[in-house]
Amino acid sequence: MPTTIELDDDLTARIEGHLEEDETIEEFLTELVAIYEQEGRFLQEGA
């Protein structure tokens, strides 16, 4: 089931400034999470 996340206008503008041509915010965030997972940052939380 999809989850809706609300972003404030400032954060949306910041994200849009980093998008590749024709890239969606969802695609950008998916890539960002993948990078964090690869670097193990989510695994280190609470350590």
VEXBATI-437100 format. One record per residue: residue number from 0; residue in three letters; y, x, z of N, C-alpha, C, CB in turn. Coordinates in pm, 1 decimal. Each point is the difference from the previous one (the first is absolute). Glycine has a CB too. Layout:
REM VEXBATI-437100
+-----+--------+----------+----------+----------+----------+----------+----------+----------+----------+----------+----------+----------+----------+
| num | residu |      n.v |      n.u |      n.w |     ca.v |     ca.u |     ca.w |      c.v |      c.u |      c.w |     cb.v |     cb.u |     cb.w |
+-----+--------+----------+----------+----------+----------+----------+----------+----------+----------+----------+----------+----------+----------+
| NUM |    ALA |        Y |        X |        Z |        Y |        X |        Z |        Y |        X |        Z |        Y |        X |        Z |
...
+-----+--------+----------+----------+----------+----------+----------+----------+----------+----------+----------+----------+----------+----------+
REM end
This chain:
REM VEXBATI-437100
+-----+--------+----------+----------+----------+----------+----------+----------+----------+----------+----------+----------+----------+----------+
| num | residu |      n.v |      n.u |      n.w |     ca.v |     ca.u |     ca.w |      c.v |      c.u |      c.w |     cb.v |     cb.u |     cb.w |
+-----+--------+----------+----------+----------+----------+----------+----------+----------+----------+----------+----------+----------+----------+
|   0 |    MET |   -117.0 |     84.6 |      0.0 |    117.0 |    -84.6 |      0.0 |    124.5 |     90.1 |      0.0 |   -125.4 |   -186.9 |    122.8 |
|   1 |    PRO |    217.3 |    161.8 |   -213.0 |    123.4 |     80.1 |     -4.2 |     84.9 |    -20.2 |    125.6 |     -2.7 |    -15.9 |   -249.9 |
|   2 |    THR |     73.1 |    120.9 |    286.7 |     92.1 |     -4.5 |    112.1 |    141.0 |     20.0 |    -53.0 |   -176.5 |     87.2 |    159.7 |
|   3 |    THR |    268.6 |   -165.3 |   -110.3 |    139.2 |     12.0 |    -40.4 |     73.7 |     86.1 |    101.9 |     -7.0 |   -225.8 |   -115.3 |
|   4 |    ILE |     79.0 |    325.1 |     64.3 |     81.5 |     86.1 |     85.5 |    144.3 |    -16.4 |    -44.5 |   -190.1 |    167.3 |     36.8 |
|   5 |    GLU |    277.7 |   -195.9 |     59.0 |    141.2 |    -14.2 |    -31.6 |     70.6 |    132.9 |     24.8 |     -6.1 |   -246.3 |     59.0 |
|   6 |    LEU |     83.3 |    290.6 |   -157.3 |     76.1 |    123.6 |      9.8 |    148.2 |    -34.7 |     -1.4 |   -184.1 |    132.7 |   -114.3 |
|   7 |    ASP |    262.0 |    -63.5 |    196.7 |    143.1 |    -28.1 |     -5.2 |     58.5 |     58.9 |   -128.4 |     13.9 |     -1.4 |    253.6 |
|   8 |    ASP |    104.4 |    -42.3 |   -287.6 |     62.3 |     38.2 |   -126.8 |     21.6 |    150.7 |    -11.9 |    110.7 |   -222.3 |     -3.7 |
|   9 |    ASP |    -76.1 |    287.4 |    114.5 |     23.8 |    144.8 |     -4.2 |   -127.6 |     76.4 |    -32.3 |    184.8 |    -27.9 |    165.6 |
|  10 |    LEU |   -295.3 |    -10.3 |   -100.9 |   -127.0 |     67.7 |    -26.0 |    -47.2 |    -27.4 |   -142.2 |    -59.6 |    -17.3 |    243.2 |
|  11 |    THR |     75.1 |   -105.2 |   -289.3 |    -37.6 |    -34.0 |   -136.8 |     78.1 |     85.7 |    -99.5 |    -53.6 |   -235.5 |     72.2 |
|  12 |    ALA |    181.3 |    251.8 |    -48.9 |     83.1 |     82.0 |    -89.3 |    -45.1 |    145.8 |      2.4 |    193.7 |   -155.7 |     37.7 |
|  13 |    ARG |   -227.8 |    205.8 |     80.8 |    -48.4 |    138.0 |     10.7 |   -129.8 |     18.2 |    -78.1 |    108.7 |     20.4 |    225.6 |
|  14 |    ILE |   -199.9 |   -115.3 |   -210.0 |   -127.2 |      8.2 |    -72.5 |     23.8 |     -7.6 |   -149.9 |   -119.2 |   -104.9 |    194.2 |
|  15 |    GLU |    202.6 |     12.8 |   -236.8 |     28.1 |    -15.8 |   -142.5 |     58.2 |    127.4 |    -59.9 |     37.5 |   -243.8 |     37.5 |
|  16 |    GLY |     33.1 |    321.3 |     43.1 |     55.0 |    126.9 |    -47.5 |   -105.9 |    105.2 |    -28.3 |    202.7 |    -51.6 |    128.7 |
|  17 |    HIS |   -325.4 |     29.5 |    -79.5 |   -109.1 |     95.8 |    -19.3 |   -103.4 |    -46.7 |   -101.3 |     35.6 |     73.6 |    232.4 |
|  18 |    LEU |    -21.1 |   -194.6 |   -284.3 |    -99.5 |    -54.5 |    -91.5 |      3.0 |     71.0 |   -134.9 |     19.6 |   -220.1 |    115.7 |
|  19 |    GLU |   -139.6 |    240.6 |   -170.1 |    -12.1 |     47.8 |   -137.5 |     32.1 |   -117.0 |    -92.7 |   -176.0 |    175.2 |     64.0 |
|  20 |    GLU |    197.7 |   -146.0 |   -189.9 |     29.9 |   -106.1 |    -95.8 |   -114.4 |   -101.1 |     -3.1 |    138.8 |    160.0 |   -137.9 |
|  21 |    ASP |   -108.1 |   -286.5 |    149.4 |    -95.9 |   -111.7 |     -2.1 |    -94.4 |     -2.9 |    120.3 |     12.7 |      9.4 |   -246.4 |
|  22 |    GLU |     13.3 |     68.3 |    351.7 |    -83.2 |     -1.9 |    119.8 |     50.9 |   -109.0 |     93.7 |    -50.6 |    247.9 |    -22.7 |
|  23 |    THR |    -41.5 |   -318.5 |     86.6 |     38.2 |   -103.6 |     95.1 |      5.9 |     60.1 |    140.8 |   -105.8 |   -179.4 |   -145.9 |
|  24 |    ILE |    171.1 |    107.7 |    235.8 |      5.0 |     44.1 |    139.4 |   -141.5 |      4.2 |     57.3 |    232.2 |    -97.9 |     27.3 |
|  25 |    GLU |   -315.6 |      1.3 |    -61.0 |   -138.0 |     -0.9 |     48.0 |    -75.0 |    124.7 |    -45.9 |      2.5 |   -250.4 |     -2.6 |
|  26 |    GLU |     12.6 |    287.7 |   -122.2 |    -65.7 |    121.1 |    -51.0 |     51.2 |    124.7 |     72.4 |    -28.1 |   -110.8 |   -224.4 |
|  27 |    PHE |    158.3 |    116.3 |    247.7 |     59.4 |    112.6 |     71.1 |    -56.6 |     10.9 |    141.5 |    209.2 |    -25.3 |   -136.6 |
|  28 |    LEU |   -214.8 |    -86.9 |    208.2 |    -50.2 |      0.8 |    136.6 |   -148.7 |     34.1 |      5.4 |    173.6 |   -168.9 |     60.0 |
|  29 |    THR |   -250.0 |    123.0 |   -157.8 |   -141.7 |     34.1 |     -7.2 |    -17.6 |    150.3 |    -14.9 |    -50.1 |   -223.7 |   -101.7 |
|  30 |    GLU |    129.7 |    284.6 |     15.7 |     -5.6 |    144.8 |    -19.2 |     44.3 |     74.0 |    125.7 |     43.0 |    -32.5 |   -244.4 |
|  31 |    LEU |     59.1 |    -17.2 |    310.2 |     49.8 |     62.1 |    122.6 |   -106.5 |     -0.7 |    109.4 |    232.5 |    -71.5 |    -60.5 |
|  32 |    VAL |   -300.1 |    -41.0 |     77.8 |   -106.7 |     -9.0 |    100.0 |   -114.3 |     95.0 |    -36.4 |     62.1 |   -240.8 |     47.8 |
|  33 |    ALA |    -97.2 |    249.0 |   -174.8 |   -106.8 |     90.2 |    -43.4 |     34.2 |    145.1 |     33.6 |    -59.0 |   -159.9 |   -184.7 |
|  34 |    ILE |    183.8 |    198.2 |    165.5 |     43.5 |    136.2 |     32.5 |    -14.9 |     25.3 |    149.3 |    161.4 |     -2.1 |   -193.4 |
|  35 |    TYR |   -118.4 |    -90.9 |    275.3 |    -12.8 |     15.2 |    145.3 |   -146.3 |      7.5 |     42.5 |    215.4 |   -123.7 |     29.3 |
|  36 |    GLU |   -299.9 |     43.4 |    -92.0 |   -142.3 |      3.8 |     33.1 |    -61.7 |    134.1 |    -38.3 |    -12.5 |   -248.1 |    -32.1 |
|  37 |    GLN |     50.1 |    301.2 |    -82.9 |    -52.7 |    129.0 |    -45.5 |     40.9 |    112.6 |     93.6 |      7.2 |    -82.4 |   -235.4 |
|  38 |    GLU |    111.5 |     73.1 |    289.7 |     49.1 |    104.1 |     89.2 |    -48.9 |    -19.8 |    142.6 |    200.1 |     23.4 |   -145.1 |
|  39 |    GLY |   -270.3 |   -133.3 |    171.3 |    -56.8 |    -24.8 |    131.1 |     98.8 |    -45.4 |    105.2 |   -164.9 |    166.0 |    -58.4 |
|  40 |    ARG |    281.9 |   -204.4 |     18.4 |    101.5 |    -37.4 |     98.5 |    -38.8 |   -125.3 |     76.4 |    172.8 |    104.4 |   -144.2 |
|  41 |    PHE |   -237.3 |   -201.4 |     78.3 |    -40.7 |   -120.6 |     71.6 |   -113.6 |     31.9 |     97.6 |     70.0 |   -142.1 |   -197.0 |
|  42 |    LEU |   -151.2 |    241.0 |    165.0 |   -110.5 |     36.8 |     87.5 |     48.1 |     68.2 |    126.5 |   -144.6 |     21.8 |   -199.3 |
|  43 |    GLN |    261.7 |     36.4 |    196.8 |     53.4 |     74.8 |    114.1 |     74.8 |    -88.2 |     98.7 |     16.7 |    197.5 |   -147.2 |
|  44 |    GLU |      7.2 |   -322.6 |    113.6 |     73.5 |    -88.2 |     89.7 |    -74.0 |    -15.3 |    132.6 |     95.7 |   -122.0 |   -198.1 |
|  45 |    GLY |    -23.5 |    127.1 |    305.2 |    -58.7 |    -18.8 |    131.7 |    -71.9 |    122.6 |     52.6 |    -22.6 |   -236.7 |    -56.1 |
|  46 |    ALA |     26.6 |    345.3 |    -17.0 |    -69.7 |    122.0 |     44.4 |     88.5 |     81.4 |     90.7 |   -132.4 |      3.5 |   -210.6 |
+-----+--------+----------+----------+----------+----------+----------+----------+----------+----------+----------+----------+----------+----------+
REM end
